[in-house]
Amino acid sequence: MKNLSILVYIFSFLIILNSNLLLRKYLNTITDEEKDKMPMYIDLDLWKRYEFLGWFLFGIAFIIIFLGLKKNILKLFNYN
């Protein structure tokens, strides 16, 4: 059951990574002209904060995965 939960965390880790990379790519490729044409209710600074929070969640998921696999990693390197 523990291995199954680690698999779910790995899947969520990959989803978080993919969405953060896609958001970062979009924010970096949008031009000033396109920003001017956007409606006023779209605030790209808030989207940058969302990206930051996504990276924070990415770190938390990484820590959970590492802690879940710690025993297996130590066993791989023959540490007791």
KEKE-3310 file (N, C-alpha, C; in steps of 0.2 Angstrom, whole numbers, plus 5000, padded with zeros to 4 digits):
npx = (5004:5010:5019:5010:5005:5016:5018:5006:5010:5021:5015:5008:5018:5024:5013:5013:5025:5024:5014:5019:5030:5024:5017:5027:5034:5024:5022:5035:5035:5025:5022:5024:5015:5005:5001:4996:4984:4977:4963:4958:4956:4964:4978:4994:5004:4999:4998:5012:5014:5006:5014:5025:5020:5017:5029:5033:5024:5028:5041:5037:5030:5041:5049:5040:5040:5053:5055:5046:5053:5065:5070:5071:5081:5092:5094:5098:5110:5117:5116:5113)
npy = (4994:5006:5008:5010:5022:5031:5030:5037:5050:5052:5054:5065:5074:5075:5080:5093:5098:5098:5107:5119:5121:5124:5135:5144:5145:5150:5163:5168:5169:5178:5193:5211:5218:5209:5208:5221:5220:5211:5208:5219:5212:5201:5197:5197:5197:5191:5178:5175:5174:5162:5153:5153:5148:5135:5130:5129:5119:5109:5107:5102:5090:5083:5081:5073:5062:5058:5055:5044:5035:5034:5023:5013:5019:5020:5006:5002:5008:5000:5005:5004)
npz = (5000:5004:4993:4983:4987:4986:4972:4968:4973:4965:4953:4955:4957:4945:4937:4943:4940:4926:4924:4930:4922:4910:4912:4916:4903:4895:4902:4900:4886:4881:4874:4876:4868:4867:4880:4882:4875:4882:4893:4907:4919:4919:4928:4926:4936:4947:4942:4941:4954:4957:4950:4958:4970:4965:4963:4976:4981:4973:4978:4991:4987:4982:4994:5001:4993:4993:5007:5008:5000:5006:5014:5004:4996:5004:5007:4994:4993:5003:5016:5033)
capx = (5000:5014:5022:5005:5004:5022:5016:5002:5014:5026:5011:5006:5024:5025:5008:5015:5031:5022:5010:5024:5034:5020:5015:5033:5035:5019:5024:5041:5035:5020:5025:5021:5009:5000:4999:4992:4978:4973:4958:4961:4955:4969:4984:5000:5008:4996:5000:5018:5014:5004:5020:5029:5016:5017:5036:5033:5021:5033:5046:5034:5029:5048:5051:5036:5042:5060:5054:5043:5058:5071:5072:5073:5087:5097:5095:5101:5117:5119:5117:5108)
capy = (5000:5012:5009:5013:5029:5034:5031:5043:5056:5053:5056:5072:5078:5076:5085:5099:5100:5100:5114:5125:5123:5127:5142:5148:5146:5155:5170:5171:5171:5183:5200:5217:5220:5204:5210:5227:5218:5207:5212:5222:5208:5196:5200:5192:5196:5185:5171:5173:5171:5156:5149:5152:5143:5129:5127:5127:5113:5104:5105:5098:5083:5080:5079:5067:5056:5056:5052:5038:5031:5034:5016:5009:5022:5018:4999:5002:5009:4996:5008:5001)
capz = (5000:5004:4986:4979:4988:4983:4965:4967:4974:4959:4948:4956:4956:4937:4935:4946:4936:4919:4924:4931:4916:4904:4914:4915:4896:4893:4905:4897:4878:4880:4872:4879:4864:4869:4887:4882:4872:4887:4897:4913:4924:4919:4931:4926:4942:4951:4938:4943:4961:4956:4948:4964:4974:4962:4964:4983:4981:4970:4984:4996:4984:4982:5001:5003:4989:4996:5014:5007:4997:5010:5016:4998:4994:5009:5005:4988:4994:5008:5023:5038)
cpx = (5004:5017:5017:5004:5010:5021:5011:5005:5018:5021:5009:5012:5025:5020:5010:5020:5029:5018:5014:5028:5030:5018:5021:5034:5030:5020:5030:5040:5029:5024:5021:5015:5003:4997:4995:4985:4974:4968:4961:4960:4960:4976:4989:5004:5006:4998:5007:5019:5011:5009:5024:5026:5017:5024:5037:5030:5025:5038:5043:5033:5036:5050:5047:5038:5049:5059:5051:5048:5064:5074:5075:5080:5093:5099:5099:5108:5120:5120:5111:5104)
cpy = (5006:5013:5012:5021:5033:5035:5037:5050:5057:5056:5063:5077:5079:5081:5092:5102:5102:5107:5120:5126:5126:5134:5147:5150:5151:5162:5173:5173:5176:5190:5205:5219:5215:5206:5216:5225:5214:5211:5214:5217:5202:5200:5195:5192:5191:5178:5170:5171:5164:5151:5148:5147:5136:5126:5125:5120:5107:5102:5100:5091:5080:5077:5073:5061:5054:5053:5045:5033:5030:5027:5012:5012:5020:5010:4998:5003:5006:5000:5005:5006)
cpz = (5000:4997:4982:4980:4986:4975:4964:4968:4968:4954:4949:4955:4949:4935:4937:4942:4929:4919:4926:4925:4910:4906:4914:4908:4893:4895:4901:4889:4877:4879:4876:4875:4866:4876:4887:4879:4877:4891:4904:4919:4924:4922:4931:4932:4947:4948:4940:4950:4961:4954:4954:4969:4971:4963:4971:4984:4978:4975:4989:4994:4984:4989:5003:4999:4992:5003:5013:5004:5000:5011:5010:4995:4998:5008:4999:4989:5000:5015:5027:5041)
residu = (MET:LYS:ASN:LEU:SER:ILE:LEU:VAL:TYR:ILE:PHE:SER:PHE:LEU:ILE:ILE:LEU:ASN:SER:ASN:LEU:LEU:LEU:ARG:LYS:TYR:LEU:ASN:THR:ILE:THR:ASP:GLU:GLU:LYS:ASP:LYS:MET:PRO:MET:TYR:ILE:ASP:LEU:ASP:LEU:TRP:LYS:ARG:TYR:GLU:PHE:LEU:GLY:TRP:PHE:LEU:PHE:GLY:ILE:ALA:PHE:ILE:ILE:ILE:PHE:LEU:GLY:LEU:LYS:LYS:ASN:ILE:LEU:LYS:LEU:PHE:ASN:TYR:ASN)
# end
